[in-house]
Amino acid sequence: MLVNGKWTEDWQPVQAKDEKGGFVRQVSSFRNWITPDGSAGPTGEGGFEAEPDRYHLYVAYICPWASRTLAARKLKKLVSVSAVEPALTNQGWRFGDYPGSNRDDLNGATYMHELYSRADGDFTGRATVPVLWDRKRRTIVNNESADIVRMFNSGFGMLADTSVDLYPEALRSEIDALSERIYPSLNNGVYRAGFATTQIAFDEAYVGVFEMLDELEARLANGPFLLGAAFTEADIRLFVTLVRFDAAYYGLFKCNMRQLADYPNLTTYLKRVLDIPGIRDTVNIDHIKKGYYSIKSLNPNGIVPKGPDLSYLGL
């Protein structure tokens, strides 16, 4: 991680634990917002006006939080993008030549942490993805996926595809309420299970994951998407977890009560989302498997399984 802008120790997946030995996720540090006129957003400072060719998105295909932003970017037809290599190194995310990855031609960085140090010479913490970068000010705008999805939806004004609205005003309260329930039990719940350091922490997370999957299976018997006919950011948040479930969370994270393939409504839903034009392009199962199984604390020998067979999803 970085301490006062300097790399000091090897990358570790767990930086903090609660009193039960449960995984605690790092809070995002850069929270500025792009807006149509450059005014300040809900957090941070102003000065980040929506302009053509000004902003760039850095992602990892293995990361569900980064993939949220990839999906929103694709649907709204916005900004250039670079992807790091899938395998986590001792210095975290690295740019390179692995198929589907890029070198950092924009800033010339080898590791993602170099961009954090460039943006804030005193930064302390992990260099996470996604990162939304400002070419003009040569700094990080935001590294919180939820913020970036909202910015892509409305922060770019007429520069974005206005035919897509991922956060329609009439559904905002429902989207927020549903997302606040799905996140701790499922989106982050699989991580709480995978990175648990005590049995009690694992058991609690494990139960929550499958309780939520059971609930969503029942919910999706009544409509094509979570809130009916409209595809919203709530669906993006769910999709990025579901598409990784059998490939990574079932095996490596020990969430093995049931596979996603055992849920007919969730399986049909996942296929439906993958069929939305552009969404399939945001999924790279090779990166997902290579990346998760490179986590040394969970898989010290780095062996990547051949399965599971995801051909029924076209993946």
Residue pairs with C-beta under 8 A, 6 or more apart in sequence:
1 7
1 8
1 9
1 11
1 12
1 15
1 124
1 125
1 126
1 127
2 8
2 113
2 116
2 117
2 123
2 124
2 125
2 126
2 127
3 124
4 121
4 122
4 123
4 124
5 116
5 117
5 120
5 121
5 122
5 123
5 124
6 117
7 91
7 111
7 113
10 90
10 91
11 88
11 89
11 90
11 91
11 92
11 126
12 297
13 195
13 295
13 297
13 298
14 23
14 195
14 197
14 297
15 24
15 26
15 126
16 23
16 24
16 26
17 23
17 24
17 197
18 24
18 201
20 198
20 200
20 201
20 204
21 196
21 197
21 198
21 200
21 201
22 192
22 196
22 197
22 198
22 201
22 204
22 205
23 191
23 192
23 194
23 195
23 196
23 197
23 201
25 188
25 191
26 125
26 126
26 128
28 128
28 142
28 143
28 144
28 147
29 120
29 123
29 125
29 143
30 44
30 119
30 120
30 131
30 140
30 141
30 142
30 143
30 144
31 43
31 44
31 142
31 144
31 147
32 40
32 41
32 43
32 44
32 45
32 47
32 48
32 141
32 142
33 40
33 41
33 42
33 43
33 44
33 48
33 141
33 142
33 147
33 151
33 155
34 41
34 48
34 49
34 50
34 55
34 132
34 141
34 142
34 151
34 155
34 156
35 41
35 46
35 48
35 49
35 50
35 155
36 49
36 50
36 155
36 156
36 157
36 158
37 49
38 46
38 47
38 48
38 49
38 50
39 46
40 46
41 147
41 151
41 155
43 147
44 142
47 137
48 134
48 137
48 141
50 155
50 156
50 157
50 159
51 136
51 159
52 159
53 80
53 135
54 134
54 135
54 136
55 78
55 79
55 132
55 133
55 134
55 135
55 141
56 79
56 80
56 81
56 82
56 106
56 132
56 133
56 135
57 69
57 70
57 73
57 79
57 80
57 81
57 82
57 130
57 131
57 132
57 133
57 148
58 81
58 82
58 83
58 84
58 104
58 112
58 115
58 129
58 130
58 131
58 132
58 133
59 66
59 67
59 69
59 70
59 81
59 82
59 83
59 84
59 129
59 130
60 66
60 83
60 84
60 86
60 93
60 129
60 287
60 291
61 67
61 70
61 83
61 86
61 100
61 282
61 283
61 284
61 287
61 288
61 291
62 86
62 284
62 287
62 288
62 290
62 291
62 292
63 129
63 130
63 291
64 187
64 240
64 241
64 244
65 128
65 129
65 130
65 145
65 240
66 129
66 130
66 145
67 240
67 282
67 283
68 130
68 145
68 146
68 148
68 149
68 233
68 236
68 237
68 240
69 130
69 132
69 145
69 148
69 149
69 152
70 81
70 130
70 282
71 236
71 239
71 240
71 278
71 279
71 282
72 148
72 149
72 152
72 153
72 166
72 233
72 236
73 79
73 81
73 152
74 278
74 279
74 281
74 282
75 161
75 164
75 166
75 276
75 278
75 279
76 152
76 153
76 156
76 160
76 161
76 164
76 166
77 160
77 161
78 152
78 156
78 159
78 160
79 132
79 152
82 95
82 102
82 104
82 105
82 106
83 100
83 101
83 102
83 287
84 93
84 94
84 95
84 96
84 101
84 102
84 112
84 129
85 93
85 94
85 95
85 96
85 97
85 98
85 101
86 98
86 100
86 101
86 284
86 286
86 287
86 288
86 290
86 291
86 294
87 94
87 98
87 290
87 291
87 294
88 291
88 294
88 295
89 111
91 111
91 113
92 111
92 112
92 113
92 126
92 127
93 111
93 112
93 113
93 127
93 129
94 110
94 111
94 112
95 101
95 102
95 103
95 104
95 109
95 110
95 111
95 112
96 103
97 103
98 290
99 286
100 284
100 286
100 287
101 287
104 110
104 115
106 133
106 135
107 114
107 115
107 118
107 133
107 138
109 115
109 118
111 127
112 127
112 128
112 129
112 131
113 127
115 127
115 131
115 133
115 140
116 123
116 125
116 127
116 140
117 123
118 138
118 139
119 138
119 139
119 140
120 140
128 143
129 143
130 143
130 145
130 148
131 140
131 143
132 140
132 141
132 142
132 143
132 148
132 151
133 139
133 140
133 141
134 140
134 141
142 148
142 151
149 166
149 233
149 236
150 167
150 233
152 160
152 166
153 160
153 164
153 165
153 166
153 167
153 233
154 160
154 167
166 231
166 232
166 233
166 236
167 175
167 232
167 233
168 230
168 232
171 227
171 230
171 232
174 227
174 234
175 227
175 232
175 233
175 234
178 226
178 227
178 234
179 233
179 234
179 237
181 212
182 212
182 216
182 234
182 237
182 238
183 237
184 208
185 208
185 209
185 211
185 212
186 208
186 209
186 212
186 213
186 216
186 238
186 241
187 237
187 238
187 240
187 241
189 205
189 208
189 209
189 212
190 205
190 209
190 241
190 245
190 249
190 253
190 255
191 253
192 201
192 204
192 205
192 208
193 202
193 205
193 206
193 209
193 249
193 253
193 254
193 255
194 249
194 252
194 253
194 254
194 255
194 298
195 298
196 202
196 205
202 254
206 254
206 255
206 257
209 249
209 255
210 255
210 257
210 258
213 258
213 260
213 263
213 266
216 226
216 238
216 265
216 266
217 263
217 264
217 265
217 266
218 265
219 226
220 226
220 265
220 266
220 268
220 269
221 265
223 229
224 269
224 272
225 231
225 232
225 235
225 269
225 272
226 232
226 234
226 235
226 238
227 234
227 235
231 273
231 276
235 273
239 270
239 273
239 279
241 249
242 260
242 266
242 269
242 270
243 270
243 274
243 283
243 313
243 315
244 288
244 292
245 255
245 259
245 260
246 259
246 260
246 261
246 308
246 310
247 285
247 288
247 289
247 292
247 308
247 310
248 288
248 289
248 292
248 293
249 255
250 256
250 259
250 260
250 308
251 305
252 292
252 293
252 295
252 298
252 299
253 298
259 308
260 266
260 267
260 270
261 267
261 308
261 312
267 312
270 313
271 313
273 279
274 280
274 283
274 313
274 314
274 315
280 314
283 315
285 310
285 315
289 304
289 305
290 304
292 298
293 299
293 302
293 303
293 304
293 305
294 302
296 302
